[in-house]
Amino acid sequence: MNVVIGIAIAAIVVVCSFGVEAIAVPRSSLNRPLAALALHVAALAMVAGGSLAVTGRAFFSCAVAVVLIALLAVISNAKYESLREPFVFTDLTLFGQAFSHPRLYLPFLSFGKVLAILAGVAAVTAGFLMETPLALPGRCVAGLIAIGCVPLCLALSRRVSPTLQPFADQSRLGFFAAFLAYLLNGLASKEKLAFARTVEVGPFSSGHPDTHPDVIVIQSESYFDARRLGDSILPGPYVHFDRVRREAFEHGRLTVPAWGANTMRSEFALLTGLPSAALGYARFYPYIYVRQACASLAGYFRRGGYRTAAIHPYYADFFGRSRAFRLMHFDRFLDIKDFANADRVGPYVGDDAVADAIVTLLQERDDKPTFAFAITMENHGPLHMEPVAAGESASRHSLGDDPRWHELTAYLRHVENADDMLGKLTDYLRKRHRPAVLCFYGDHVPALSSVFDELGNEPTHSDYLIWRNFGGDLGDQRDVPVESLGFAIQRAMMYEDRIGTELQQASA
């Protein structure tokens, strides 16, 4: 009789697990590969069995397994609403950052989702306190079941054959099975070795510059030309951008591997020249895979005698940059500590302070040319938490002061400051008797889902330009992927005419 009851309870738990999984977007039917169904059930048994072995509480352990799936599904939906991507395994590494940098994460969880999470945790805790533990033999059996499920889950994760397209994989395999397949395959040692081999022979693994202009690369937070949303967006926030684009060596739309966030994906592509498709599972969060010296654009410049510096007015440990940048051949990393006295624009250090830091770096007395990679922070969300004054929209868009457009107004306010930064730097470089190349690009479009939905227009491309203070350029328009920007910078560095030669001689 006890065996029958146990089987019945197990069946109920499995049904409940598929039921709570169904809330995850994009949704999946039960018409999925047998290996995916088996992986879901095996992982459920592993979690429940492991919990039962430790706590001895059967109902509590079953609830833990089901609530875990529900918790992941709720968080996944919050991510999907903001970033158009389901929860993936590398997001687990960001949980710690959610508490150390709560403003960047927690505001995207609605009150209802937070309430649901707290209610689930409270119910499970109450169950734990009320339930009587099982005897030791039953706990040992549960432990053996959990241990036996580990190799089964590993084998099944390889059988489901993920495509590394999260939306498609979740629709085909189901949320929990897809998440597990990514997690178990992504952490496999062979995947880490494959990543190391790929970056070791990347396009910047050899060679060095033949000419030596200063090179400044600015990754502007959430920057794109919002005028593509329609005529309601006014040109005021893009005055300098339009001028510099007309003078640019090259400009155009930029294909990036991120939408709304995940800055490090575009960043890594620029620095290594590698497309996301070449990185395997590391494409979702490449910096956590950087554990040894990594070929990069900074290394290419350092081999040519450049001093290399990264500039980011936020915490160096965010995204693991402090470790990764050292392994990617940056000599210096100026982070939030170097901007202690800088003005904030909203909650973050303003773009004008970043421009000043770049100018100061270029003015340091040093015979070496400079490669500076700046990552701005001012326009980082959540924008819906920023105040907007009445009438503030008038110079930025013609949609009015309706609360629906407050995020757009706040966004364009920061775009104006990015525009001023671009104008300030090009004016400075134009007057300088030293050749220089400036690359300016957006890491991704902003997470303005509600604004895009209202306008019926969801952009996916950011923008870029490459400008130099020599060459008499007329602006070659090319739409390119972000991983190709390093090669465009190399082309722009060539001194092709008399002006470049004179600037090179003046800097000697």
N, C-alpha and C positions, 0 to 999 in steps of 0.2 A: 504493500500500500504506500509506504514512504517513497518507493521508487517511482510509482505512478504520480504521486503528488509532485515529486521533484521534476519529473518530465513535463508535467502540466505547467508548473511555475516557469521552467526554462522556456517553454513555448510562448507563454505570455510575455516574458521579458523580450524575446526575439521580436514578437509582433510589435510591442511597444517601441522597441528601438527603431524599427523601420517607420513607425508612425511619427516619432519625433524627428527623424531624419528628413521626413517629407516637407518640413518647413524650410529647409535650406534651398536657396535660390542660386543657380537654376535648378529646377526640380527634375527628378528622374523617376521613371516608372520601375516596377520590379522586373520588367523585361530587359534584363541585363545579363552579361556573361555569367556563367555558373561560377567561375573563379572569383568574380567580384562578390557574389552572394556569399560564397564560402568564406572569403576574407572578412566580410562584415561580421558573420557569425563567429568565426574563430577569434577575432579581436575582441568581440563582446565577451566571449567565454574567458579569454585571457585576463581582461580587466576585472570581471566579476570574480573569477577564481582567485586572482591575486589578492583582491580586497578581502575575500572571505578567508583566505589563509592567514592574513594579517589580523583581521578584526574578529573573525568568528561569527559575524552577523550576516546571515544569508540574505534577508530582505534588504538590509542596508547596502550590501554589496551589489545586488541586482539594480538597486536604485542608482548607485554610483555610476554603473556602466551606462544606464539609460540617460541619466542627467548629464554625463560627460558629453555624449553625442548631442544632446539638446543645447548645452552650453556652447560647444563648437559651432553648431548651426546658427545660433543667435549671433555670435560674434562674426561669423562668415557673412550673414545677411547685412550686418552693419557695415562691414567692409565693402560688400558688393554695392550697397546703396550709394556709398561715397566714391568708390574707386573703380567700379565696374569690373571687379575681379573677386572670385571666391577666396576664402581662407586657404592658404597653402602652408606646407610644413614649415617653411622658414619663418613664417609669422610667429611661430612659437618662441623664437629667439627674441622677439620684440616685446614679450610680455613684461620683462624686467624694465625695459625702456618706458613702457606705459606708466609705470609707477615713478620712475626717476624723472620723466618728462611728460607728466600727465596731460598738459595742454595740447600736445601733438596727437593724442590718441583718444582720451576719454570723452571729449565733447562729441565725438561721432557716434557714441552710444546714446540712443534716445532714453528718456526717462522710463518708458515702458519696457525697454530691453533690460535696463539696469534693475528694474523692479522684478522682472521675470527671473533674472539671474539670482538675485538675493532670495527670492521666494523658493527657488529650487534648492539653493544651499541650505536655507533654513529648514526645509522639509527633510532633507537628507540628514542633517544634523540631529533633528528631533527623532528621526527613526533610529539613528545610532544609539541615542540615549535610552530609548524605550525598549530596544530589542535585547533578548538574552543570548549570550554567545553560545555557539556550538561547542561540543566536546572536541578534544584534540584530534581524534581519528578523522572526523569530518573535515577539519581544517587542512589536514595533511593531504587528503584526497583532492581537495580544491586546489592546493598548491601544485600538486602533480599535474592536474589538468591545465593550470595556467602555464606551467613550464613546458608542457607538451605542445601548447598552442603557439609558442614562440617560433620554432622552426617552421611550423605550418604556415604562419602568417608571412614569414620571410619568403617561403616558396611561392605562396599564392600572390604576393605582391609583384613578383617577377612575371607571373603568368598573365596578369591582367593587361600588360603592355600599355602603359600610359603614353599618350602622345605629347605630353608637356604643354598642352593647351588646356588650362584649367577649366574653362567654361565647357568645352567639348567633353573632357574626361569626366567631369562631374555629371553631366547629362547622361553619359553612356554607362558609367560605372556606379553611380550613386555617390552622395557626398562623403560618407564615412569611408567607403572602400577607396575612393580616389585620394582622399586625404592620407590614408594609411599607405597606399602604394607610393605616393610622393615621398612620404616620410621615410619609409624603410629603404626604398631605392636610393633616395637622395643622400642618406647618411652612410651608404655602403662605401667601403674603403676603395673599391675600384672606381667609383664615381669621383672621389677626391683625387685619386691618381690621374684619372683622365683629365680633370680640370687642370692639375699641375702641368701635365704634358702640353696641354693646349696653350696655356699662357706662356709657357717657357719658350715656345717657338713662335710667339705672336709676331705681328708685323713690325714691332719696335724692338725686337730682341737683338738686333744688330744695326750697325751703321751709326752715323752721327752727322750733325749739320755741317754743310760746307760753307755756309754763310752764317753770320752771327748777329742778326737783329735781336733786340729784346722781343720776347713773345709773351703776350698777356692773353689768357683765356678766362672768360667770365661765364660761369654757369649761373644764369639769372633764374631765381626761384619762380616757377610757375609762369614763365614768360611766354606769351604768344601774341600775335596780332589779333586782338579781339574784334577788329573791324570786319573780320570774316563772319562774324555773327550777324551782320546786317548793317544797314545804313544808320541805325539808331546809335551806333558807337561813334563818337566824335573823334576827330584827328588830334585834338589837343594833347593827349598823353603820349603821342608818338612823333612829336616834332623833330627831336634829335635823331630818332631811329630812322625816320624818312630821309633826313639829310645824309646821314652816314651810309645808309643803304645805297643812295645814289652815287656815293663816292667809293663804294666797297669794291674790293677785289672780287668777291663772290658773295652771293646771298641767296636765300630762298626758304622754302618750307623744309622742316626737319622731321624725319621719321624717327620716333623715339620708342623705346621698349617699356614705357611707363605711361600711366594715365592718372592724373590727379595726385600722385604721390610716388613712393619708391624711387626717389631721386638717384639712389646709388646705382640703379641699372643704367641710366643714361650716362652717369658719371664714369662708371667702369668701362662702358663702351667707348667713350671718348678717349680715355686714358690708355686703353689697350688696343684699340682698333679692331676689336673682335665683336662680331654680331652676337646677339643673345642666343641664336640657334646653335652656335658653336660651343656654348658653355654647359650644355646638358642641364642637370637640375640646379646648377649654380646660377642659372640665369635669374632666379627669383631674388637672390641676395648674395651676389658674388663675393662681397668682402669677408663673409664668414669662412670662405674657402681659401682665402689668401693666408697661407701659413708659412710661406717661404718666399725668397726673392722672386719678384714677378716683373716680367718685361713690360715696360710702359713708355708712354711719351716722355715722362719725366726722365727715365733712364736714357732715352735717346738723346735728350738735351744734355744730360750730365756727362755723357761720353764725349760730347762736343765742347766741354769746358764751361758749360753754363752752371750757374747756381740755380737751384730749383726750390721753389717755395709754394706751399699750399696755404690758402687764406680762407678761413671759414669762421664767421663771427658767432659760433655756437660751441657746444661742448665737444672736445676732441674725441671723446669715447663714443659719441653717437654714431651708430652704424659701424663701430669698430674702426673708424678712420685713423685714429692715432696709431694703431698697429699696422693697418693695411698700407697707409701712406709711407710709412718708414720702409716697408718691404717693396714699395713701388718707386723707390729712389728719390723721394723728396728730402732735401737737406733740412728744411725748416717747415714747421706747421704753426701758423699764427691762428689761434683759436680764441674763444671767448675771453680768456685771461688777458689777451693783448688788446681787447676792446673794452676794458673795464670802465674807461671814462667816456666811451663813445655814446652819442645820442641814440635813444631808442625811438623808433617810429612804430607806434603800436607796441606789441610785446617784445619785439626783436630789434637787434642792432640795425640801423638804417643803411641803405645802400650808399649814401654819401660817405659814411665812415669807411666803407669798403674801398671806395674810390681813393680816399685819402691814404689808406694803408698801402694801396698799390703804388701811389705816387711816392710815398715815403720809401718804399722798398726800392723803387727805381733810382731814387736819389742817393741811396747809400753809396759811399765811396768804395768802389770795388771795380777792378779791371775786368771782371768777368761779365758776360752778358747774362740776362735774367730770363728765366722761364717762371712765370707766376700763374698759378691756377687758383682762381677765386670762386668760391661757392657762396652766393648771397643767401640771406635768410629773411629779409624784410617781408616778402610777400607770401610767407608760409602761412597756411591756415591754422586753425579754423577761422575763416573770414566772417562767419555769421556771429562771432563773439565780439567783433569790433564795432564801436559806435559810429553812426553816420549822422551828420548834422543835416537839418532841413536846408534844401537848396544846394547841397554839395554835389549833387549829380549833374547840375546844369552844364558844367564845363566838360563833362566826361561822356554823357550819353543823354539821349532825348526821351528816355522811358519814364522819367519823373521820379518822385520820392516815395512811391509805393514800397512798402516793406519787402515786396517780392524782389526788388532790385538792390537792396542794401548791400548784399554780398558783392554784386557787380560793381557798385560804387566804391566800396572799400578796395576791391581788387585793382580797379583803374587808378585809384589814388596811389597805390604802391607802384603801379606801372609808370606813372609820371616820375616817381623818384628813381626808378631804374633808368628811365629815359634821360633824366638829368645826370645820372652817373655816367652814362654813355657819352653824353655831350661834354662833360667835364674831362673825361679821360682823353677823348679824341682831340679836344682843344689843347690839352697839355702836351700830348705826343706830337701834335702838328708843329708846335713851337720848339720842340726838342731837337738838338743837333745830334741825333742818334737814330738810326733806322729802327722801326718797331712794327710789329704785326699784332693786331688785336682781333681776337675771335670772341664773339658775343652770341650766346644761344640760350634758349629755354630748355630746361630739363624735362618738362612735361606741361600739359595744359593744367589749369587750376581745377580743383575739385569743386566745381560750381554746378553740381548735378541739377539742382532745382532751377537754376537760371537757364541752363541749357534746355531743360525740359520745357520751360515756359516759352522759350524762343523757338523750340522745335529744331534745334541745331546743335549737334554734339561734335565739336572739333576733336581731332585726334593728333594733329601735327602741331609742333611748336615752330619757331622761326630762328634763323641764324643769320649772321653776317660776318665776313672776314674783311677787315679794313687794314690798310697800311699807310704810313706817312710818307710813302714814296710810290712812284709808279704811274701816277696820273690815271688811275683806274676809272672805268665807266660803269662797273657793276655787272658782272656776269651772273645771270640768274640760273641757279641749279637747285632742284629739289633733291636732297640727299639723305641718307641715313646717318645717324649721329656717329656711328663708328668710322665714317669716312672723313670726319672733320680734321683729324690729325694729318691726313694726307693732303688735304686742301691747305692747311697751314704750311706744310712743307713746300708746296708750290708757291704760296704767297711770299715765302722767305727769299725767293730768288731775286737777285738784283738784276733787273732786265733793262734798265735804261740809265741815262745820265744822272737823273735825280737820285736814284738808289746808290750809284757809285759815289756821288758827292757826299751823301749822308754817311756812307761807309767810311770814307776817308776822314770825314769830320769826327767820327767816333773813335778813330784809331789813336 
